[in-house]
Amino acid sequence: MKKDSCNVCSSPLGTPLYESADNASITTMNKVIEGRTRVFFCDRCGHLQTSELPDLARYYAEEYAINLASDEDDQLYKVVDGKPVYRAAHQAATALAKLALRPGQTVLDYGCAKAPTLKRMVAAVPGIVPMTFDVTDKYVGFWDAFVARQNQAVGAPAAHWRGTVDVVLSFYALEHVADLQEALAAVRALLRPGGMFYFIVPNVYANIADFVVADHINHFSAASIGAMLARHGFRAESIDDAAHDAAFVVVARQDDAASAGAEAGAGLPPGGEVAASRQRCVEMGRFWGNAATAIRAFEASHPEPARLAIYGAGFYGNFIASSLARPARVECFVDQNRHLQGRQMFDRPIVAPDQLPPAIDAVLVGLNPRVARSIIGEVTAWRNRGLDLFFLEAT
Ligand SMILES: [Zn+2]
């Protein structure tokens, strides 16, 4: 049992940088699960790591059904010039630009679920040979639309694939994986000599919410990605923090020379770079630690009969509700997303901003602190209401 050692470089981890105040943690799917979030920083490779909560296995089992029902193709990535760009489409365009695929090359989406990104890549470069692998057979119906049966695998990759694949793709998977040694070795074994490993993981340095989500146990830095790749016989060709919002897009090549160097600890970042990352992680931990304290102070300064609401039915709003001494005081959540309005959170309705009940006195704003004040400033219906507002403040 390798408890509290670094997932990337196996160094022992010291005391946590951050520990959540309560015995409850929030996941990316906005579910509250039992257990305290503990976040550690590795001073050897610059990796930031969250301890796995015992309840994570059950969480994954339950979320499974939800993921199968939802359509990943509909996840909005960004609105550009008034037109929606969906996540899978952006991921496909980015991968195609970076990989310069040629007809005849085999491209394996590893742990792919419905593989919506690979499907778009095949549509753009019809000659490539798509391959799919996932631990469950639930997605075979989706794969059959564009992947030959002999290029599909369930449970484990097919034995005869070893050493043959030109490109392995992985979208938002490694942040969930405790055993990175096993995962990287498995990918490396599938690739032909000189084959490419292309992956995307979240960048906590660009989205502070990633610091506290309970199911992201790995929070990579460019340095820890480089260390991980070197250790497993890959040469990093590109670690890009700009191609995808709040993410690292990584292109790596299987390289036997890199493998030899890994024995001598090659790929570890210089101490100064690690110290700078540590400082930023300490500040993020302080932000979240102060956030819970400030939320409770605001709550205490508005005792009953003051009536409370929370703006934001996403991660930040959930964090605020979970931090309150008495979450039951929240009468409703406010959100501009029409798909959320009419639903419930914490057994309370989610309403549009202009539907905020007139009796509400104070609103705690659960939005990314970088944009929260400007978003609230644009809510015309609230301008003359004299609401007491609480904002999370950036450090
Ligand atoms: Zn490490």
Boltz pocket constraint, residues with backbone or C-beta under 6 A from the ligand:
constraints:
  - pocket:
      binder: B
      contacts: [[A, 6], [A, 7], [A, 8], [A, 9], [A, 10], [A, 11], [A, 42], [A, 43], [A, 44], [A, 45], [A, 46], [A, 47]]
      max_distance: 6.0
